[in-house]
Amino acid sequence: EVQLVESGGGLVQAGGSLRLSCAASGFTFDDYAIGWFRQAPGKEREGVSCISSGDGTPYYADSVKGRFTISSDNAKNTVYLQMNSLKPEDTAVYYCAAARVPVSYYRCPIARSHNAYWGQGTQVTVSS
């Protein structure tokens, strides 16, 4: 059974930091790209960051470049999203997703995959 379990969300003040974790199981981790997506109330889902588990190629949305860092621990089948300098506009439910798609510095097509796996999400709230 495929599982993606997010953790690490919470309430933080603007300027603070959080680290999200996505623990994966039930598929060959190295063959997949893992990504973080977020959705705020009344807004469309947004791709935040992705990483190719095979070669570590990262992708970042412009809105988080320089503030967020994605990393992968293949021994633990876990992807992390270190979020620094958080802003109130980062408030959203953050979802982890996985798909067998190529990731580049400019493109992360996980959400377009019909075979993507999704986690249940973790709430991140940034207070001003």
N, C-alpha and C positions, 0 to 999 in steps of 0.2 A: 504494500500500500504506500503510495506516494504521500509524503507529508512535508509541509513547509511550516515551521513554527516560528513566529516572530516574537521577540521580547525586547525589553529595554525602553519602551515608551514611557511617557510620564509628563509631569508638569515642570516647566523650567522657566526661569525669567529670561527676558531678552538679553542676548549676549552670552548666555550659558551654553552648555554642551550636553549632548546625550549620545550614547552609542547603542544603536540597534543591532540585534543579532537575528539571523535567519538560519535555523538549523534544518537541514534537509535530510530526507531519508527516502528509500524506496526507488531510487534511480541512480544511474552511474553519474556521480557528481561531476567528474572531470569532463564529461561530454556535453555539459549544459552551460548555458549562460544564465546567470542569476541577476535579477534586477530588483530595484526598489521603486515603487510607485506610491503616489499619495493622492488622496482625494479629500478636499475640504468641503464642508456643507455648501450645497448650491453650485459647486464647481465641477468641471470635468476632471477625470483622472489624469494625472500628470506623471510622466516618466521622470524620475529623479536621477538615478544612477544605475549603471549595469556593469557587470564584469564577466569576462569570459573565464570560466573556471579552468579551462585548459591552459591558456597562456597569460592570463591576468590582464588582458586589455581592458581598460576602464572607459566608461562613457559617463559624462556628466551633463545634466541640463545646465543651460546658461545661468539659471536662477540660483544654482548652488555651487558653481565653480569657485574654487578658492576657499570654500567654507566646509564642504563635505568631502569625506574620503571613503572610498569603498575598498574593501580588502577581502581576501578569501583565504580560509585555512582549510585546505583540501584534506588534511589529515582528520579534521573534525567535521567535514562536510558542512561547514558553516561560513556564511558571508556576513560581514559586518559593515555597518554604515556609521562612521564617526561624523557627528554633526556638531560643528562649532559655530560660534557667532550666530546663534539662532535668532530668528526674527519672528515677530507675531505672524507674519504671512507664511511661515513654515508650519503653522498649526494645521493638522490634517490627520486622517488615519493613514498610516503607512503600511503598505502591503509588499510582501516579498513574492516574486514570481520566478519561474524557471521554464526555460524552453531550449530546445536544440536549435539555436539560431546563431549566426555569427554576430559578434559585437565589434564595432570599431570605435575609434575616438569620436566619431561624428554621428553614429547611428546605433540605436538599440531596438531591434524589432521584436522584442519578447512579446509585447502586448498584442502584436498583429498575428501571433502564432495561434492556430486553432488547437494546438496541442499543449498550450502552456498550462503549467500548474500554478495555483495561487494559494497563498496563506490566508489566514483569517484577519490579519491586520492588527496593528497596535497603535493606540492613540498617542499622538504627540501634541502637547499644548504649550504654546509659548506665550507667556504673559508680558504685557508691556510695562 
